[in-house]
Amino acid sequence: MKPIIKVENIGKQYRIGARQQAYSTLREALAGAVQAPLKRLQRNGSSDAVTIWALKNVSFEVRPGEVVGIIGRNGSGKSTLLKILSRITEPTTGRVELYGRIGSLLEVGTGFHPELTGRENIFLNGAVLGMRRNEIARKFDEIVAFAEIEKFLDTPVKHYSSGMYMRLAFAVAAHLEPEILLVDEVLAVGDAEFQTKCLGKMGAVAGEGRTVLFVSHNMTAVRRLCRRVIWLNDGEVVQAGETTQVIGDFLRRGAFSTLKKEWDDPSQAPGNDQVRLRSIAVTPAGGQIDGQFTVKTAIQLEAAIWNYLPGAVLNFSVVLSNIEGVAIFNTVSIERPFPAGLVRGSFLIPADFLNDDTYTIRLLIVKDTSVVLLDLADLLMLQVHDSERRINWYGKWVGAVRPSFDWELSTGD
Amino acid sequence: MNSAVSSDNLLTSHTPPLPDEPLFVVEARQSGISFHLKDFWIYRELLYFLIWRDVKIRYKQTLLGAAWAIIQPLLTMVIFTFIFGRVARIDSEGVPYPVFAYAALLPWTFFANAITTSGNSIVGSTHLITKVYFPRMIIPVSAVGAGLVDFAVALPMLAALMFYYHIPLTWNLLLFLPLVLLTTLLAIAVGLWLSAINVKYRDVKFAIPFLVQIWMYLSPVPYPSSVVPARWRTIYLLNPFVGIIDGYRAVLFARAIPWKEIGISLVLTLVLLFYAAYQFRKMEKSFADVI
């Protein structure tokens, strides 16, 4: 069958640093114009700005009615790809052919204005997303019913609870009727009940024979909705194919993670005259065979340092943060005096404690429980995956942690 | 809920055949000018909704709401009448100074507000520009459109002043609407250009108030254009707003239509408009990356 989306060799280059700042002031531009020739002399003619390729040689085709997932870690180019497909930004190289109307859902509630009422925002948001006025009017009741906001239709949305706001925003977007729908992570919002509803709606959209490109970190949702998956890494397609296969390889290769760092030569190791880092690593406790971490895996963290201060009273401190930078916990060892030489510390993060997310590890070495000798952030990055769920719900499990407590259930009085 | 979803299914479960030619092609834009007028037409309803939004929000958030559209030029008129009419005794060419000033202040207030809001409009719409596609020109153009609504609100005050000062109505008034159109085009031209360079140089935001102030005194708003000495006249007419205001006064006060001045203004406006649209289109492709 003929493809509805044909992507040929697209690439997107961004300039960073040197010549093009995010935006500049006139004064900087004038100063830059004066300095530029000088700089060129100094730098021996190679005044090229630092550029990065957010996407490189990406090609694929999507046939009508297909639901294709796009996965990859943060910064792998997923969002850039969607932005190019939805014509928000231009590719630097290559060409995309679209044989249908595109609706993009890169964020819910685009164009919502807090001062306007729910009713007014439905029309405004619909128009922003490319709907015609009569199309919006025709679907108005359906949108209101889906969002469950009948009573608040004429209330400015600034008075809405965040749940109501998200419901309304998703409801408008979900009633778009383009041939191609691009969806980015919108399912990560709202309460569990609403997420289920959103996934149901997405499934229904897919069932209608429309083409959907779905970018997500939620492997459970991707597994459920998509038959085919494209895996991006560093702007390139690593693998494209059948969902279970690609997701399996993606998880196995731990594409997200830095699980170990080690230095054999102290002169190369991070640190100072007092202490230097020798190694730090996380491993699944109990030797998980495929090397994946799931919410059911206990995780062992081990660090080793060279201590150059004989007799110093030291302790380890480890901060684990999620990918948004929110600290989940900070655990501190007891302090004790150590002779000069290697010092090791380790602890176990129990199973059924971390939620599925990407985490970073920061290590601090503290002297006399008050002086920070070493503070190294983002040393490791690990991805904790969702395990197969017993229950029939696939949304993102909310919460910074995901403990499994012993529930007592009873009936009667 | 379930039944709603499944009936939805029945209604739309057809897969239409694909067109032979792609509907859209996305690729690195080559050189050459295309103003995307077709796209602009497809998205005309969005233009309407954005104007409607701007007007609605302005009137919702303010205590006096629509009254501001009248108060702004009216209060300026009172101040001008005192300073230029009474103190400086500027010659208002046989027309009572208040209505003489208001006739210019009405289009000027529209123009000044329009270029200010549209000049800041792209930067103020980051959330739209990075998240959804539509022809970007719609944003500054809609800001000018919202100003036009204020203009319409303040218009009856002009009629009231003319009635109060017994100024007769003539067939000249037929030219009023074309003049409004010309003013609008000029506002769009300036607004497009300012809004685009504002993305790159945030200085524009601070420069606009001065631009507006200087431009007003370089235009015959508080005074008649006849006070400008003849030898400076040619240079003076390079300000496209001169022809516009001379036009408004001629139309309202039953004078000979200054065709030459209006013609110059029209040509300058069209040149500016094309230049601004070209520049806008050139800078537009990096909006989403830079903003």
Interface residues (C-beta under 8 A of the other chain):
Chain A: K2 I4 K6 Y14 Q20 A22 Y23 S24 T25 L26 R27 A29 P64 G65 K83 I84 L85 S86 R87 I88 T89 E90 P91 T92 T93 G94 R95 V96 E97 L98 Y99 G100 R101 I102 S104 L106 E107 T110 G111 H113 E115 L116 E120 F123 L124 A127 V128 L129 G130 R132 R133 E142 A145 F146 E177 E179 K197 G200 K201 A204 G207 E208 G209
Chain B: M1 A4 V5 S6 D8 N9 T12 S13 H14 T15 P16 L18 P19 P22 L23 F24 V25 V26 E27 A28 R29 Y43 E45 L46 Y48 F49 L50 W52 R53 K56 I57 K60 Q61 H127 L128 I129 T130 K131 V132 Y133 F134 V199 K200 Y201 R202 D203 K285 A288 D289 V290 I291
